Amino acid sequence: MKIHVLSGKCLTPEDRTRWSQMQRADAALCSPYFRPEFVEAVATVRRDVEVAIVEEDGQPSAFLPFQRGSWNRGRPVAAGLSDFQGVVGTPRLDISAEELIRGCRLAAWSFDHLIAS
């Protein structure tokens, strides 16, 4: 498993397609706040928007959009506006929160509307 982080403005067309496929496959992720286009729109006006991409066998298996704040704390993109937060991933994704936070090089991740799945 590999985790890399990139600017919210740097998603490739393939990333957007894969992200959208994963989102459509899980009814819990139906909110527009989980869309790559939302993340990209916020990234056009905020330099702190990033996306962690989890890869398994060379293919993206999850996306975690976040904003990197002070003290290296991650928070949801457009926190305060967005009331849906979490990982967009495949059902078979097997990664702990600690692994994901460490892979994003974050000290912590603050959230208040994390979906159960």
Residue frames relative to the residue before (quaternion, step in Angstrom):
aa qw qx qy qz dx dy dz
M 1.0000 0.0000 0.0000 0.0000 0.00 0.00 0.00
K 0.0838 -0.7865 0.6119 0.0030 3.53 -0.98 0.94
I 0.1062 -0.7732 0.6222 0.0616 3.58 -1.02 0.79
H 0.0678 0.7726 -0.6309 0.0224 3.55 -0.89 0.92
V 0.2922 -0.7586 0.5692 0.1229 3.52 -1.19 0.71
L 0.0104 0.7950 -0.6059 0.0275 3.52 -1.01 0.87
S 0.6557 -0.4928 0.3911 0.4175 3.54 -1.28 0.28
G 0.5685 -0.6136 0.4335 0.3353 3.57 -1.10 0.71
K 0.6411 0.5126 -0.3222 0.4717 3.60 1.27 -0.24
C 0.6886 0.5314 -0.2601 0.4192 3.59 1.24 -0.25
L 0.3327 0.7347 -0.5288 0.2644 3.61 1.10 0.44
T 0.3785 -0.7060 0.5494 0.2379 3.55 -1.04 0.78
P 0.6499 -0.4818 0.3834 0.4456 3.60 -1.20 0.21
E 0.6352 0.5270 -0.3301 0.4581 3.59 1.05 -0.72
D 0.6180 0.5325 -0.3372 0.4700 3.59 1.05 -0.77
R 0.6648 0.5103 -0.3066 0.4512 3.59 0.87 -0.96
T 0.6544 0.5164 -0.3067 0.4595 3.56 0.95 -0.88
R 0.6810 0.4827 -0.2908 0.4677 3.59 0.84 -0.97
W 0.6247 0.5352 -0.3241 0.4673 3.58 0.98 -0.87
S 0.6778 0.4950 -0.2899 0.4600 3.59 0.84 -0.97
Q 0.6247 0.5325 -0.3359 0.4618 3.60 1.01 -0.76
M 0.6705 0.4883 -0.2981 0.4724 3.58 0.90 -0.90
Q 0.6459 0.5215 -0.3265 0.4520 3.57 0.96 -0.80
R 0.6809 0.4933 -0.2939 0.4546 3.59 0.87 -0.92
A 0.6521 0.5430 -0.3092 0.4293 3.59 1.13 -0.60
D 0.7501 0.3167 -0.1817 0.5514 3.61 1.24 -0.29
A 0.3850 -0.7579 0.4817 0.2130 3.60 -0.38 1.23
A 0.6018 0.5734 -0.3627 0.4212 3.63 1.10 -0.54
L 0.7028 0.4532 -0.2495 0.4882 3.58 1.25 -0.40
C 0.3445 0.7982 -0.4491 0.2063 3.59 1.22 0.34
S 0.5026 0.6677 -0.4262 0.3463 3.63 1.18 -0.26
P 0.5211 -0.6302 0.4693 0.3331 3.59 -1.06 0.67
Y 0.5599 0.6006 -0.3934 0.4136 3.61 1.20 -0.34
F 0.6503 0.4893 -0.3186 0.4860 3.61 1.23 -0.24
R 0.5123 0.6690 -0.4066 0.3531 3.61 1.25 -0.09
P 0.5255 -0.6179 0.4698 0.3482 3.60 -1.05 0.65
E 0.6096 0.5667 -0.3573 0.4238 3.60 1.06 -0.65
F 0.6106 0.5348 -0.3494 0.4682 3.60 1.07 -0.68
V 0.6601 0.5055 -0.3012 0.4668 3.57 0.88 -0.96
E 0.6703 0.4944 -0.3011 0.4643 3.58 0.91 -0.88
A 0.6276 0.5349 -0.3388 0.4530 3.61 1.01 -0.75
V 0.6674 0.4756 -0.3037 0.4859 3.59 0.91 -0.88
A 0.6452 0.5400 -0.3184 0.4368 3.59 1.01 -0.81
T 0.5949 0.5689 -0.3798 0.4221 3.62 1.13 -0.41
V 0.7668 0.3139 -0.1824 0.5294 3.60 1.18 -0.47
R 0.7326 0.3146 -0.2036 0.5682 3.60 1.30 -0.11
R 0.3345 -0.7684 0.5133 0.1849 3.59 -0.77 1.00
D 0.6558 0.5492 -0.3067 0.4174 3.59 1.23 -0.27
V 0.4853 0.6561 -0.4404 0.3742 3.61 1.25 0.21
E 0.0213 0.7949 -0.6025 0.0688 3.54 -0.82 1.08
V 0.1990 -0.7488 0.6175 0.1352 3.53 -1.31 0.35
A 0.2394 -0.7273 0.6261 0.1476 3.53 -0.93 0.98
I 0.1203 -0.7704 0.6231 0.0602 3.56 -0.95 0.92
V 0.2026 -0.7601 0.6105 0.0925 3.53 -0.74 1.13
E 0.0912 -0.8051 0.5856 0.0242 3.57 -0.77 1.04
E 0.0497 -0.7455 0.6641 0.0261 3.50 -1.16 0.81
D 0.8369 -0.0003 -0.0572 0.5443 3.55 -0.80 1.05
G 0.7167 -0.4855 0.2466 0.4356 3.57 1.00 0.87
Q 0.6765 0.4533 -0.2849 0.5057 3.59 1.30 0.04
P 0.5188 -0.6250 0.4670 0.3495 3.62 -1.01 0.70
S 0.0876 -0.7988 0.5939 0.0392 3.56 -0.90 0.96
A 0.8005 0.0330 -0.0412 0.5971 3.60 1.28 -0.10
F 0.1531 -0.7439 0.6446 0.0876 3.50 -1.33 0.56
L 0.0353 -0.7701 0.6365 0.0226 3.56 -1.01 0.85
P 0.1541 -0.7814 0.5986 0.0863 3.60 -0.39 1.18
F 0.1206 0.7880 -0.5967 0.0922 3.58 -1.04 0.76
Q 0.3323 -0.6743 0.6068 0.2581 3.51 -1.38 0.16
R 0.3233 -0.7420 0.5597 0.1778 3.55 -0.91 0.99
G 0.1205 -0.8303 0.5438 0.0222 3.54 -0.54 1.20
S 0.7682 -0.3159 0.2649 0.4898 3.51 -1.32 -0.30
W 0.8203 0.1878 -0.2048 0.4999 3.52 -1.22 0.70
N 0.5611 -0.6500 0.3639 0.3608 3.56 1.20 0.66
R 0.3764 0.7125 -0.4878 0.3358 3.56 1.07 0.82
G 0.3062 -0.7420 0.5700 0.1753 3.55 -0.90 0.96
R 0.0121 0.7746 -0.6323 0.0025 3.53 -1.14 0.67
P 0.6665 -0.5132 0.3424 0.4184 3.59 -1.17 0.36
V 0.5561 -0.5744 0.4786 0.3631 3.53 -1.19 0.56
A 0.8448 0.0273 -0.0820 0.5281 3.56 -0.88 1.08
A 0.0578 0.8192 -0.5635 0.0902 3.56 0.96 0.92
G 0.7112 0.3757 -0.3264 0.4964 3.53 -0.95 0.92
L 0.7095 0.3335 -0.2145 0.5826 3.55 1.20 -0.60
S 0.7335 0.3999 -0.2094 0.5081 3.53 0.85 -1.03
D 0.0944 -0.8134 0.5722 0.0439 3.57 -0.69 1.04
F 0.6439 0.4084 -0.3387 0.5513 3.56 1.23 0.56
Q 0.0562 0.8108 -0.5743 0.0979 3.55 -0.74 1.07
G 0.4535 0.6935 -0.4997 0.2525 3.54 -1.16 0.54
V 0.6494 -0.4980 0.4211 0.3910 3.48 -1.40 -0.18
V 0.2170 -0.7125 0.6501 0.1501 3.54 -1.07 0.81
G 0.2526 0.7962 -0.5055 0.2161 3.57 -0.36 1.21
T 0.6545 -0.4906 0.4050 0.4085 3.48 -1.39 0.02
P 0.6156 -0.5693 0.3868 0.3838 3.61 -1.12 0.53
R 0.7067 0.4704 -0.2668 0.4562 3.59 1.05 -0.65
L 0.3548 0.7566 -0.4851 0.2576 3.60 1.27 0.08
D 0.0335 -0.7946 0.6057 -0.0245 3.55 -0.83 1.04
I 0.3690 0.6899 -0.5348 0.3193 3.55 0.06 1.34
S 0.3892 -0.7137 0.5301 0.2410 3.56 -0.99 0.79
A 0.6378 -0.5097 0.4105 0.4061 3.54 -1.28 0.37
E 0.6348 0.5408 -0.3306 0.4419 3.58 0.99 -0.81
E 0.6516 0.5084 -0.3167 0.4655 3.59 0.93 -0.86
L 0.6657 0.5088 -0.2981 0.4572 3.55 0.95 -0.90
I 0.6630 0.4942 -0.3066 0.4714 3.60 0.89 -0.88
R 0.6505 0.5047 -0.3071 0.4773 3.58 0.97 -0.85
G 0.6656 0.5121 -0.2972 0.4543 3.60 0.97 -0.86
C 0.6661 0.4728 -0.2852 0.5014 3.58 1.22 -0.54
R 0.3567 -0.7436 0.4725 0.3106 3.57 1.33 -0.17
L 0.3880 0.6972 -0.4904 0.3506 3.55 0.97 0.99
A 0.4593 -0.6478 0.5296 0.2980 3.56 -1.21 0.56
A 0.7742 -0.0943 0.0963 0.6184 3.57 1.15 -0.70
W 0.2237 -0.7349 0.6172 0.1700 3.54 -1.33 0.21
S 0.1777 -0.7914 0.5806 0.0705 3.58 -0.64 1.15
F 0.0977 0.7827 -0.6080 0.0899 3.55 -0.92 0.91
D 0.1337 -0.8083 0.5668 0.0870 3.55 -1.21 0.41
H 0.7533 0.2640 -0.1844 0.5735 3.59 1.27 -0.01
L 0.1615 0.8097 -0.5448 0.1466 3.58 0.92 0.85
I 0.3920 -0.7123 0.5224 0.2570 3.58 -0.85 0.92
A 0.6199 -0.6056 0.3674 0.3375 3.55 -1.08 0.76
S 0.6869 0.4884 -0.3075 0.4417 3.59 0.91 -0.79
